[in-house]
């Protein structure tokens, strides 16, 4: 009985700001009602009263090799827009769906699946459009509600709880545009909004600088391998004798023998520093680690891997509650590489904060005495090596790289001076990401404290953080 929760409300209270006439008990949970009271202590407005709120394309689209970036909910992550897996549509789709054609400073919010991920569109993103899983918020009252503040509020625990409350559906939650427009945004002072918006902007700038450094490190590597401007052939016909094919490789699938793979392998083998197979260069950590039932662990899975080799999150739980695939123990400076064909780009460097975490058995875990970890990261993530990883995938229901195929891949023994250059840039890139996260977390926390305890307390928090 102690787990039961009961709330008694008047009909007028049930109908207040409830234009869709929700009557389910979930909607009236005590924590939601307390949040509502907290917000109502301040001047506030419904999001739809000062913004135009719409969504993206509802029909099907045909993807192109280039053109207009096509955003989905998966591209919006923790205040930023990640286009590493972006796809493109043609100009006609953008014209047909003009209401969702993205403009600078538009606020983009995921409204299906993972609710409440939000970010601001920068100039570099354009041209872009989006599908129905993303809402586009065009703020009309920028003097009263700053864009950065709106984003931080929606990202805060208060904003996320409100988004969660307005969500509906079973396995896959969603927020309708009608419900999204009713979200109450507290109006804090413009001076406070401006201050936290500046922190958000600093966070964004550091992320951009971090990604730029990663690209520089990748360019250094590709130049060293004479692969910077290399484009493998598009020819898809290869003629191989039986001795050159099945007897040599054990593979009969035509994908494996595409000419582009031969070209890539030849370019890598031509590297002046020489090549070795992974088995001879790296240490593979593939023994299972059985979690202790009553011990808490950080568990890393595919969804926690960022676009430039960082680990963006984890599940924290008791060993007995972790999935059976949580059986690989990782240490600082290990490289984790997805073995699953559809996720080969999920490659990450384990930093100090994830030391002794667990990861899925779907990863290969490597370190090396010959190639530093930062260089291994860039090597396995670049587009050329990704092709070789893809070539070595096999299977039917679940296509993946088996251990022997993976260990027999040849990799270049990168010059030590080049390794040092790459390492320095990647370390700085990761440091900038860490600083970006600190700015963002402080700004979100300041918004939460300002709403719950007052702006003076929030200002003190910020001051103490930067003494």
N, C-alpha and C positions, 0 to 999 in steps of 0.2 A: 504493500500500500504506500510505502514511503516514496516509491518511484512515480506515483500518480500525481498529475497536476490538474487542478481545476480552476477555471476562471469564470466569474459571473459578470456578465455584461448586459447593459441595457440595449434594446434594439437600436436606439439612436447611436450608441457607441459602436455597435457592430457595423452600421451603415456609414459611419464617418470616414471620408476619404476611401470608400470601398465601392467604386463605381461599377465594378464587375460582380458585386454582390457575393463575394467569397463567404462561405459559411463553414468551411472545414476547420476543424480544431487546430490543425497545424498553423493556420494563418494567425491564430490568436494566442500563440504560445506566449508565456509570461515574458520571456526575454525580448520578444519583438515589441510587445506593448510597452515595456520599459524603455526601449530605444526610441520609440515614438514619442514618449513623454519627454525624454531628454532633448530631442530635436525641437519639440514644440515650445521649449523654454526660450528659444531664439526666434527672431523674425525668420520666416522660411517661405519658400515658394515651391510649387510643383515644378519638376524639370520641364514639363511640356508647356508651362506658362511663359517661360522666357527663352525657350529653345525650340527649334524645328527638329523633330525627331522622326526619322524614317529608317528604312532598312534597305537591303540590297535585292539583287535579282532573285525572283521566285521561280523562274523557269530554268531549263537546262541550257548549258552553254557548250560551245565547242572550243577546246583549248588550242592555242597557237604556239609556235616556237618563240615568238616575241610579240610585243604590242603593249596593251594596257594591263598593268598588274591587277590580278584578281585576288582580292583578300577574302579569307575565311576566318572563322573564330580562332583557328590554330595559330594564326600569324600575330595575334595580339597577346603579349606576355608581359605582365608585371610593369606596366607603364611604358613599354616600348613595342615597336613593330618589327617583327623578325620576318624577313623575306627570303631566307635561305632556301625554302621549299616553294617559293612563289610560282604560280602558273600564270599564263597570259591569255587574254581574249582580244578579239579584234575591235576596231573602232566602232563598228555597228552595235556591238553589245553595250559599249559605253554611251552611245547616243540613245539607244533604246531605254537604258536604265539611268537617264540623266540625273534623276533625283539622288542617286547614290554615287555620283561622280565625285571623288574625294577632292577637297580643297585644303589649302594650308590652314592649320589650326582647327580643322574639324576634330571632334572627339569621337573616337571609334570604340565601341563597346560590344563584347561578345554576349549574345543573348540566347545562345543554345549550346548545350553540352556543358562546358565549364563556364559558369555564369560570372559576369562581372569583371572579366579581364578588360582593361581599358588603356588607351594611349592617345596621344595627340599626333596628328599627321603633320610631318615636316615637308619642306619643299622637295627633298630628295626622293620622296615616295611617289610623287606624281609622274605620269598620269596613273590613276588607279581607280578601280571600281570594286564592288564586293558582292557577296551573296547574301542570302536572307538570314544567315546566322550572325550577322554583324549589324548593329544599329549605328547610324551616323547622327551625331548630335551637333547641330549648328547653333551655337550660343548667340543670342541676339542682345543680351544685356551684359556686355563685357565690362562695363563700368561698375556693375554691382556684383557679378559673379565671374571671377577670372577663370580662364580655361584651365590653368594649372591647378587651381584650388578645386574645381569640379572633379578633375581626374583624381586628385589626392583623396578627396572625400569618398569617391566611389571605390577607391582602392583600400580605404581604411576598413578596420573591422566593423565599424558602424555601417558604412556604405555597403560592404559585402553582405552583412546580415540582412539589410533591407532588400538587396537584390535577391538574396536567397528566399526571403519571405514572399516576394512577388513572383518567384518562379513556380512553375506548375509542370505536371507531367510525371511519368513513371521513371524508367531507366534513364532517359535523357531529359534533363530539365530544360525549360525555356522560359523566357519572359516575353510576353506579348508587348507590342509597341504601346498599346493602351495602358498596360500596367506600368511600363517604363516611364511613360509621361507623368504618372502620378507620384513618382518618387519625390519625397520631400528633401530639399536641399537647404540646410540652415545657412542663413546669411550672416557670416562673421564679418568683422570690420575689413575694409579694403586694405588697410595697412597690414593686417595679419595675413590676408590672402596673398598679398604681394610678396611678403617675406617667404612663406612656404612655397610659393610658385617659383621663387628664385632658386630654392634648394632643389626643386624638381628639375629646373632647367640645368643646374649644375650636374645633376645626376645624368641627364640625357647627354650633355656635352662629353662627360667622361666615358660613357658607353660608346659614343661615336669615335672618340679618340682611341679607345681600346680596340675597336674593330678595325680602325685604320692601321694600327700597329700590327695586328694579326695579318692583315693583307700584305703589309710590307715584309713580314717574316716569310709568308708564303711566296712572295715574289722573289726573295733572295734564294729560296730553295729551288724554285723552278728555273731561275736563271742559271744556277749552279749545275742543274741537270740538263740544261739546254732544252727545257720543255715549256718555257714561258709562252711562246707563240705557237706551240705545237698543236696541230689539230689532226687526229688520226683519220684515216680514210673512212668514207661512208660506204664503201663497197661491202656487200654482205655475202659474197660467194667465195668460198675457199675450196680448193681441191686438194685432198690429202690422201695418201696411200694408207692402207690398213696398218702398216708398220709405223707410219708417222702419226696415226691417230689412236685408235683403240689400244693397240699393243703398247704404245708409249705412255698413254695417259689413263686408260681405262674409261674414257668418256666417249659417248656416241652422240651426244646432243649437239646439234649444229651451232647453237649459240656460243659454245666454248671455242669453236674454230673460226670465229669471225676475224677477218684480216686485221682489224684495228688492234686486236690484242697482240698479234705478232709484231706490229709496228711499235707499240708501247714497250713491250718486253725488250725489243732490239734497242730502243733508245736508252732504256735503263741499263742494259748490259754494256752499252758503250761508255758509261760514265767513267771518267778518268781515274776515279778513286777505287774502282772495282765494285763488285756486288757479292753478296752472300745470301743464302736462304735464311729466312727468319729463325729457323731452328739453330743456326750457328751464330747468330748475332744477338738474339734476345732470350731472356728467361721467361718461359711460359708458366704461369701459376694456375694450374687447373685442378688442384686437389680440393675436395669439398670441405667446407667448414660447417659443422653442425652447431647452430645457435644454441646457447644456453637458454632454457625455457623462461626463466624469470629475470633475464638480463635484457635491458633495453639496447637496441641497435639503431643506427642510421642505415636505412636500406635504400639503395640507388637502383632505379630501373630506367628503361629507355626514355620515358617521358621527362626524366630529370636531366637530360644531356642538352646543353646549349649549343648554339650554332658555331661558336668559335672555340669549342673544346673545353668549356667550363661545365661544372656540375651546378645546376641551378636550384636543386632542392632534393628532398629525401622524404621517406616515410619513417617516422620514429615510433617504434613499437617493441613490445616484448618478443623475444625469440620465438615463443610458442604461438604467437599470432601472425608471424611473418609467413608469406607463401613458401611452398616447398622449393621454389626455384632460387630463394635467397640463400645461396650456399657458397658464394665466393667472397673471401676476405681480402680487402684491398688495403694497401699502404701508401703513404705519401710518395709521390713521384711515379707511381704505377701509371700505365696507360691502359684504359679499358676500351675495347673495340667490339662493336656489335657483330655477331656472327650471322644475323638474319638479313636476307637479301634486301628486303624493303627498308631496312634501317641501318645500312652500312655506314652512313654518314654520322652515326651516333658514336663518336670517338671523343674521349675526354681524358684530361690529365687530373689525377687525384692530388688535390692540394692538402695542406696541413689539416684544415677543418674537417676533412673527410677520411683522415687516417683511421684505420681499423673499422671502417664501415663495411657493410655487406653489399654485394651487388648480385644481379641475376646471373644464372648459369648461361644466359644468352650472350654474355660477354666473354671475350678472350682478355686475359690480364697479362700485360707484358712489362718488363723493364730490361735495360741493357747496360752493359759495361762499355760498349763501343759507340753507342749513339745516345746522346742525352735525351731526356724525356720530352723536352720541348720540341726537339727536332723530330722525334718519333711522332708526336702529336700532329705536327704540320705535314709530315710525310704521309701518314695514313689518311688524313682528311682531305688532301688536295685531290682535284678532279681526276688526275691521271692515275694515281694509285687506287682511287675508288673504282676505276674501271677494272683493274686487275683483281680487286677483291670480288667484284661482281662476277668476273669470269670464273672464279673458283667456287662459286656457289653451285650446289646441286640439290636434287630432291624433287619431290612432287607436291605433297600437301604443304610442307614447310620447307621452302628453299633456303639453304644456309651453307656456310663453309664448314666442312668437317675439319677436325684437328690436323690430319695429315696434309690436306690440301693447303690449309693456312700456313703451316710450318714450312712448306716447300716453296712458298712465294719468295722470289729473289728481290732483295731491297739494296739500294746503293749505300756504300760506306762513305757517308758524307764527310768532307774535309773538316777537320777539327776547328779551324778558324771560322768556317761558315756555321758550324754548329753553335759556336759561341755567340755569333751575331744573332742567330735565330733565337737562342735561349734568352738573351737579354731583352729582345723585343717582346717575346711571349710573357716573360716574367713581368715586364712593365704593363703589358696589356691586362694581365690578370690582376695586378695591383689596382689599375684604374677601374676595373669592374668591381673590385671590392669597395673602393671609395664611392663609386656610383651607388652601390647598394646601401652604403651607410647614409649618404645624403637622402636617398629615397625613403629609407626606413625612418629616419629622423623626421622628415617632412610629414609622413603618414602619422607617426606617433604624435607629432605636435598638433595635427588636426584633431585627432582623437581626444587628446588632453584638453584642447581648447573647448571642445563641445561638452566634455564630461565635467571639467573642473574650472574652466575659464581661460581666457586668452592670457592673463597675467601668469598663470601657472605654466602654460605652454611656452611663453617667452622665456621664463626662467629655465625650463628644460633645455631649450635651445642654447641659452647662454652658458649653462653648465657643460653642455656637450662641446663647446668650443672655447673653453677657458684656456 
